[in-house]
Amino acid sequence: MAQKEALNMQLMEIRKALEELEKTKEKEVYRLSGPILIKSTKAEVKSMLKDKEELINMKIKTLEKGEKKMKGKIEELRDKLTKNDSDAG
Protein backbone atom coordinates (compact mmCIF):
# COMPACT_ATOMS: atom_id res chain seq x y z
CA MET A 1 0.00 0.00 0.00
CA ALA A 2 2.81 2.43 0.89
CA GLN A 3 4.63 1.48 -2.30
CA LYS A 4 1.54 2.33 -4.35
CA GLU A 5 1.25 5.69 -2.58
CA ALA A 6 4.90 6.49 -3.31
CA LEU A 7 4.38 5.62 -6.98
CA ASN A 8 1.28 7.80 -7.13
CA MET A 9 3.28 10.69 -5.67
CA GLN A 10 5.98 10.20 -8.31
CA LEU A 11 3.29 10.11 -10.97
CA MET A 12 1.85 13.41 -9.73
CA GLU A 13 5.33 14.99 -9.80
CA ILE A 14 5.94 13.79 -13.35
CA ARG A 15 2.58 15.09 -14.53
CA LYS A 16 3.27 18.44 -12.89
CA ALA A 17 6.70 18.58 -14.56
CA LEU A 18 5.15 17.76 -17.95
CA GLU A 19 2.58 20.51 -17.37
CA GLU A 20 5.32 23.03 -16.57
CA LEU A 21 7.34 21.85 -19.57
CA GLU A 22 4.38 22.58 -21.84
CA LYS A 23 4.14 26.12 -20.47
CA THR A 24 7.73 27.06 -21.27
CA LYS A 25 8.68 28.49 -24.63
CA GLU A 26 12.33 27.56 -24.15
CA LYS A 27 13.78 24.91 -26.46
CA GLU A 28 16.40 23.90 -23.90
CA VAL A 29 15.72 23.15 -20.25
CA TYR A 30 17.61 21.73 -17.30
CA ARG A 31 16.92 18.37 -15.71
CA LEU A 32 18.16 17.02 -12.43
CA SER A 33 20.50 14.05 -12.59
CA GLY A 34 21.68 13.14 -9.13
CA PRO A 35 23.17 16.25 -7.54
CA ILE A 36 23.69 18.16 -10.83
CA LEU A 37 21.60 19.92 -13.44
CA ILE A 38 22.05 18.88 -17.04
CA LYS A 39 21.08 21.00 -20.03
CA SER A 40 18.76 19.06 -22.36
CA THR A 41 16.30 19.75 -25.10
CA LYS A 42 12.67 20.19 -24.13
CA ALA A 43 11.75 17.23 -26.38
CA GLU A 44 14.34 14.98 -24.69
CA VAL A 45 13.09 15.76 -21.21
CA LYS A 46 9.47 15.38 -22.30
CA SER A 47 10.26 11.96 -23.78
CA MET A 48 12.08 10.87 -20.62
CA LEU A 49 9.19 11.97 -18.42
CA LYS A 50 6.63 10.21 -20.63
CA ASP A 51 8.68 6.99 -20.43
CA LYS A 52 8.89 7.30 -16.64
CA GLU A 53 5.16 7.96 -16.45
CA GLU A 54 4.44 4.84 -18.51
CA LEU A 55 6.75 2.71 -16.35
CA ILE A 56 5.16 3.94 -13.12
CA ASN A 57 1.68 3.31 -14.50
CA MET A 58 2.69 -0.27 -15.28
CA LYS A 59 4.09 -0.72 -11.76
CA ILE A 60 0.86 0.62 -10.25
CA LYS A 61 -1.23 -1.75 -12.36
CA THR A 62 0.97 -4.67 -11.26
CA LEU A 63 0.53 -3.68 -7.61
CA GLU A 64 -3.23 -3.36 -8.09
CA LYS A 65 -3.39 -6.84 -9.63
CA GLY A 66 -1.44 -8.21 -6.66
CA GLU A 67 -3.77 -6.43 -4.22
CA LYS A 68 -6.82 -7.84 -6.00
CA LYS A 69 -5.36 -11.35 -5.94
CA MET A 70 -4.50 -11.03 -2.25
CA LYS A 71 -7.99 -9.75 -1.41
CA GLY A 72 -9.45 -12.73 -3.27
CA LYS A 73 -7.32 -15.13 -1.23
CA ILE A 74 -8.29 -13.39 2.01
CA GLU A 75 -11.99 -13.68 1.11
CA GLU A 76 -11.50 -17.35 0.26
CA LEU A 77 -9.84 -18.00 3.63
CA ARG A 78 -12.51 -16.01 5.44
CA ASP A 79 -15.21 -18.09 3.75
CA LYS A 80 -13.43 -21.31 4.75
CA LEU A 81 -13.12 -20.15 8.36
CA THR A 82 -16.75 -19.11 8.48
CA LYS A 83 -17.80 -22.46 7.04
CA ASN A 84 -15.63 -24.32 9.56
CA ASP A 85 -17.12 -22.28 12.40
CA SER A 86 -20.67 -23.01 11.29
CA ASP A 87 -19.86 -26.73 10.79
CA ALA A 88 -18.33 -26.96 14.28
CA GLY A 89 -21.17 -25.09 15.95
N, C-alpha and C positions, 0 to 999 in steps of 0.2 A: 504494500500500500504506500509506504514512504517512497519507494523507488518510483512508483507511478506519479506521485506528487512532484518529485524532483524533475522527472521528465516533462511533466506539464509546465513546470516553471521555465525550464529551458526552452520549451516550445513557445511560450509567451514572449520570452526574451528575443528569440529568433524572429518571430512575427513583428515585434516592435522594431527590431533592427531593419527588417525588410521595408517596413512602413517608412522609417526615417530615410532609408536609402532611396526610396521612390521620390521623396520630397526634395532631395538635393539635386542641383543642376550640375554639380561637379562631375567630371568624367573620371577623376581619380580620387580615391578615398583611402583612409588608413584603417587597417584591421589589426586587432590585437593577436599576437602570437607569443604566448608565454608572457615574459615581462617586457616585450618590445612592441612597437607599432611598425607595421610594414605597409609601405605604399603599394596599393593595388588598383586595378581598374574597377570601376563600379560594377561592370558586368561580371568580373571574376568573383568579387565578393558576393554578389547576388546569387551566382551559381553555387558557390560554396554554402551559402545559407540555405538555399533551396534543398541541396543534397542533405544537409544536416537535418532539416525539417522533415524530409522524407524518411530518413533513418530513425529519427525519434518517433515518428508516427508508427513505423513498423514495430519498434520496441514496445510502444504503448499497446498496440493491438495484440502483441504476443503476451504481454502481461495480463491483458483483459481476458484472453483465451484461457490462460492458466488460472485466473481467478474464477472464471465460470466453471472450469473443470473441477476445481477444488470445492466450490460451492455445491456442485452436483454430488461429489463424493460425501460431503458433510451431510447433505440431505438424505442420501442413501443410508449412511450410518445411523442417522437419527431415526429413520423409518425402521431400520432393523432393531434398534434399541427399544423403540416404542412397541414394536411387535412382540419382542421378547418380554417386555414388561407386562403386556396384556395377556400373553400366553402363561406367564408365571402367576399372574394374579387371578 
